[in-house]
Amino acid sequence: MLRAALILAAGFVLAPLGIPSVSGIVSAQTQAPAGLPAIKHTQLMEALRLHDIIEVVAAEGIAAGPEIEEDMFPGRGGFGWKVELERIYDIPRVMGIMSDDIRANVSEADADVLISFLGSPLGKRIVEGEVAARAAMLDEDVDQAATDLAQKMRREGGRRVEQIAEFIAAYDLVTSNVVGGLNSNYAFYQGLAAGGALPDSMTEDQIVNEVWSQQDTITAETEDWLYAYLLASYAGLSDDEMQTYIAFARTDAAQAFNGVLFDSFGTVFTSISRALGRAVADRMLAQDI
């Protein structure tokens, strides 16, 4: 029905296409608000460059519009479909939600650790690599080249592939992103149902079963994307620098913060997927009339 949700979380800056903790077919724990001081919140947001990543993710979503149109309501999108996508992927709204979530759910002690690492020369290079790789992979040719290279490196093995596997395991990125993909696809079906685009005979259990049937495909796509993206992001790091980042990823502060990001992206992108489903339903029904 709809391609797996974008991978939205990798390390600190992406959640990517992961999204646990949302209501739906899968849920996860949430953290109690802690109230991050304004100055620490500002420093952390700047160190993360979260706005840059959200801009790229929104661009990815809008760029997928023609594919959705072709699959669901061919030739019926027009300029209005692009406008609708821009409304759904509203950057200020997403930033506002995530900014509030970070302020409420990150402790001052954890923020100090994060700001110190991400503000260091190595941390800045890591964030720059993540942002640059994500932006570059908006280009289909670049994305395919990164995927081909990652597949080749995985076949051949080697230290960097092992390190990327360690990093993925440290944050449990495959599982988290698969959960996110399933939740987002479920929300998309909810939007279709709310818009009257699903058969009246289709039950909730059937929707859930349909979404779960996509698990293997989403898992394979997630693994391919993560290796392509992460290998590209950290290509400029030495093995020792990469190992330093892996060690940091295993700290309590990093683990807690990654959970906050996954939760926040989950809230945002489940809402986006539901809105997409409703928007698609409106156009499908308009086509049928």
PLY file of the C-alpha trace (Angstrom):
ply
format ascii 1.0
element vertex 289
property float x
property float y
property float z
element edge 287
property int vertex1
property int vertex2
end_header
0.00 0.00 0.00
2.54 2.57 1.11
6.31 2.22 1.09
7.83 1.73 4.53
8.03 4.91 6.57
11.18 6.94 6.21
13.90 5.92 8.60
13.96 8.79 11.02
16.43 7.89 13.68
20.07 7.06 13.57
22.26 8.19 16.38
21.34 11.59 17.67
20.23 13.48 14.65
17.91 11.08 12.94
15.25 9.21 14.16
14.96 8.68 9.82
13.45 7.12 8.53
12.70 4.97 14.03
9.55 5.68 15.69
8.55 3.73 18.78
6.26 4.76 21.62
3.23 5.80 19.61
-0.22 4.40 20.10
-1.06 1.76 17.54
0.14 -1.77 17.06
3.38 -1.31 19.02
4.17 0.83 22.07
7.20 1.74 24.17
7.97 3.42 27.47
8.10 7.20 27.83
10.12 9.32 30.22
8.80 11.70 32.82
9.31 15.42 32.14
12.41 16.92 33.72
12.34 20.53 32.53
15.55 21.48 30.73
16.78 25.05 31.41
16.35 27.33 28.42
20.04 27.97 27.84
20.88 24.26 27.91
17.95 23.55 25.61
19.19 26.12 23.10
22.75 24.78 23.24
21.55 21.23 22.72
19.30 22.09 19.80
22.16 23.95 18.12
24.59 21.10 18.70
22.14 18.60 17.24
21.34 20.67 14.14
17.91 19.14 14.41
16.32 21.80 12.23
18.63 20.84 9.36
17.65 17.20 9.65
13.93 17.97 9.84
14.27 20.06 6.68
15.81 17.08 4.89
13.19 14.66 6.20
10.41 17.00 5.05
12.06 17.23 1.64
12.16 13.40 1.51
8.46 13.21 2.29
7.50 15.81 -0.29
9.74 14.14 -2.89
7.82 10.88 -2.33
4.60 12.61 -3.35
4.71 11.67 -7.05
5.26 8.00 -6.17
2.27 8.02 -3.83
0.20 9.72 -6.50
1.19 7.17 -9.11
0.34 4.27 -6.81
-2.88 5.60 -5.29
-4.51 8.19 -7.57
-2.55 8.38 -10.85
-2.62 11.69 -12.66
-4.93 13.33 -10.12
-2.49 15.16 -7.85
-1.59 18.37 -9.58
-0.26 21.44 -7.81
-2.72 20.98 -4.96
-1.11 17.67 -3.97
2.28 19.33 -3.55
0.70 22.11 -1.48
-0.99 19.50 0.70
2.29 17.66 1.24
4.01 20.89 2.27
1.20 21.49 4.77
1.51 17.99 6.19
5.31 18.21 6.48
5.18 21.63 8.14
8.69 22.25 9.46
7.83 24.85 12.15
5.14 22.54 13.56
7.50 19.56 13.68
10.26 21.65 15.22
7.88 22.99 17.84
6.76 19.54 18.91
10.27 18.13 19.06
11.69 21.19 20.78
9.06 20.91 23.49
9.66 17.17 23.87
13.40 17.66 24.28
12.91 20.44 26.79
10.48 18.34 28.83
12.20 14.97 28.72
15.97 15.54 28.77
17.61 16.03 32.15
20.11 18.82 32.68
22.81 16.29 33.55
22.26 14.38 30.32
22.16 17.62 28.33
25.56 18.59 29.74
27.04 15.29 28.58
25.47 15.59 25.14
26.48 19.20 24.61
30.04 18.45 25.67
30.41 15.57 23.23
28.50 17.03 20.30
30.26 20.37 20.74
33.71 18.78 20.61
35.67 18.71 17.33
34.82 15.04 16.87
31.17 15.57 17.75
30.82 18.41 15.27
32.34 16.28 12.52
29.94 13.46 13.35
26.88 15.70 13.19
28.11 17.34 9.99
28.62 13.93 8.41
25.12 12.81 9.38
23.47 15.96 8.04
25.52 16.02 4.82
24.91 12.35 4.05
21.18 12.65 4.61
20.96 15.71 2.38
23.11 14.15 -0.35
20.94 11.02 -0.40
17.96 13.10 -1.48
19.49 12.62 -4.92
18.37 9.22 -6.21
21.69 8.58 -7.93
23.63 9.34 -4.74
21.26 7.18 -2.72
21.69 4.26 -5.11
25.47 4.66 -5.17
25.55 4.66 -1.35
23.38 1.56 -1.27
25.53 -0.26 -3.83
28.72 0.61 -1.96
27.25 -0.48 1.36
26.15 -3.83 -0.08
29.62 -4.37 -1.51
31.28 -3.50 1.81
28.95 -5.80 3.71
29.76 -8.70 1.37
33.50 -8.11 1.79
33.35 -7.46 5.54
36.03 -5.53 7.38
36.46 -3.37 10.45
34.20 -0.48 9.39
31.29 -2.77 8.60
31.76 -4.41 12.00
31.74 -1.00 13.66
28.56 0.06 11.90
26.97 -3.18 13.08
28.10 -2.34 16.64
26.61 1.14 16.34
23.30 -0.18 15.02
23.17 -2.68 17.89
24.03 -0.02 20.49
20.87 1.90 19.63
18.86 -1.13 18.48
18.22 0.84 15.30
16.79 -1.96 13.19
14.12 -2.94 15.68
13.25 0.65 16.51
12.93 1.63 12.88
10.88 -1.43 12.01
8.53 -0.58 14.86
8.37 2.94 13.46
7.64 1.71 9.96
4.84 -0.54 11.18
3.28 2.17 13.32
3.47 4.69 10.49
1.90 2.30 8.00
-0.83 1.49 10.49
-1.51 5.21 10.91
-1.66 5.56 7.12
-4.35 2.89 6.97
-6.20 4.71 9.77
-6.17 7.82 7.63
-7.46 5.91 4.62
-10.23 4.41 6.74
-11.20 7.78 8.21
-11.43 9.16 4.68
-13.64 6.31 3.52
-11.11 4.84 1.09
-11.03 1.33 2.55
-13.75 -1.25 1.91
-16.46 -1.21 4.56
-15.88 -4.93 5.03
-12.23 -4.44 6.05
-12.00 -4.98 9.81
-9.47 -3.60 12.28
-7.93 -7.06 12.59
-7.49 -7.23 8.84
-5.75 -3.85 8.83
-3.40 -4.97 11.59
-2.66 -8.23 9.79
-1.98 -6.36 6.56
0.49 -4.08 8.33
2.25 -6.96 10.10
2.60 -8.75 6.75
4.96 -5.91 5.72
7.40 -6.59 8.57
9.95 -8.63 6.58
10.03 -6.09 3.75
10.39 -3.17 6.14
13.17 -4.98 8.01
15.15 -5.62 4.85
14.70 -2.04 3.63
15.67 -0.68 7.04
18.90 -2.69 7.20
19.89 -1.68 3.67
19.18 2.00 4.33
20.92 2.10 7.69
24.16 0.61 6.38
24.13 2.89 3.32
23.42 5.99 5.37
25.73 5.28 8.30
28.66 4.18 6.17
28.30 7.41 4.19
27.87 9.53 7.33
30.99 8.26 9.07
33.25 7.71 6.08
35.48 10.55 7.25
36.08 9.07 10.71
39.05 6.91 11.59
38.38 3.52 13.16
39.48 4.89 16.53
37.12 7.87 16.20
34.28 5.57 15.21
34.97 3.40 18.23
34.87 6.48 20.45
31.44 7.31 19.06
30.22 3.76 19.63
31.40 3.92 23.23
29.56 7.21 23.69
26.41 5.71 22.15
26.40 3.16 24.95
26.45 5.75 27.74
23.33 6.30 29.83
22.98 9.88 28.58
23.14 8.86 24.92
20.73 5.98 25.39
18.22 8.14 27.26
18.38 10.91 24.70
18.02 8.58 21.74
14.87 7.27 23.39
13.50 10.80 23.65
14.20 11.42 19.98
12.57 8.18 18.88
9.51 8.94 20.98
9.21 12.47 19.64
9.70 11.50 16.02
7.18 8.73 16.62
4.52 11.18 17.71
5.25 13.49 14.80
5.44 10.95 12.02
2.51 8.85 13.12
0.49 12.05 12.88
2.01 12.76 9.46
1.25 9.26 8.19
-2.34 9.50 9.36
-2.72 12.87 7.64
-1.19 11.43 4.46
-3.69 8.58 4.51
-6.59 10.98 4.87
-5.25 13.22 2.08
-4.82 10.21 -0.21
-8.34 9.03 0.62
-9.79 12.40 -0.33
-8.12 12.22 -3.73
-9.05 8.58 -4.31
-12.71 9.34 -3.63
-12.61 12.46 -5.79
-11.26 10.26 -8.58
-14.11 7.80 -8.17
-16.84 10.43 -8.28
0 1
1 2
2 3
3 4
4 5
5 6
6 7
7 8
8 9
9 10
10 11
11 12
12 13
13 14
14 15
15 16
17 18
18 19
19 20
20 21
21 22
22 23
23 24
24 25
25 26
26 27
27 28
28 29
29 30
30 31
31 32
32 33
33 34
34 35
35 36
36 37
37 38
38 39
39 40
40 41
41 42
42 43
43 44
44 45
45 46
46 47
47 48
48 49
49 50
50 51
51 52
52 53
53 54
54 55
55 56
56 57
57 58
58 59
59 60
60 61
61 62
62 63
63 64
64 65
65 66
66 67
67 68
68 69
69 70
70 71
71 72
72 73
73 74
74 75
75 76
76 77
77 78
78 79
79 80
80 81
81 82
82 83
83 84
84 85
85 86
86 87
87 88
88 89
89 90
90 91
91 92
92 93
93 94
94 95
95 96
96 97
97 98
98 99
99 100
100 101
101 102
102 103
103 104
104 105
105 106
106 107
107 108
108 109
109 110
110 111
111 112
112 113
113 114
114 115
115 116
116 117
117 118
118 119
119 120
120 121
121 122
122 123
123 124
124 125
125 126
126 127
127 128
128 129
129 130
130 131
131 132
132 133
133 134
134 135
135 136
136 137
137 138
138 139
139 140
140 141
141 142
142 143
143 144
144 145
145 146
146 147
147 148
148 149
149 150
150 151
151 152
152 153
153 154
154 155
155 156
156 157
157 158
158 159
159 160
160 161
161 162
162 163
163 164
164 165
165 166
166 167
167 168
168 169
169 170
170 171
171 172
172 173
173 174
174 175
175 176
176 177
177 178
178 179
179 180
180 181
181 182
182 183
183 184
184 185
185 186
186 187
187 188
188 189
189 190
190 191
191 192
192 193
193 194
194 195
195 196
196 197
197 198
198 199
199 200
200 201
201 202
202 203
203 204
204 205
205 206
206 207
207 208
208 209
209 210
210 211
211 212
212 213
213 214
214 215
215 216
216 217
217 218
218 219
219 220
220 221
221 222
222 223
223 224
224 225
225 226
226 227
227 228
228 229
229 230
230 231
231 232
232 233
233 234
234 235
235 236
236 237
237 238
238 239
239 240
240 241
241 242
242 243
243 244
244 245
245 246
246 247
247 248
248 249
249 250
250 251
251 252
252 253
253 254
254 255
255 256
256 257
257 258
258 259
259 260
260 261
261 262
262 263
263 264
264 265
265 266
266 267
267 268
268 269
269 270
270 271
271 272
272 273
273 274
274 275
275 276
276 277
277 278
278 279
279 280
280 281
281 282
282 283
283 284
284 285
285 286
286 287
287 288
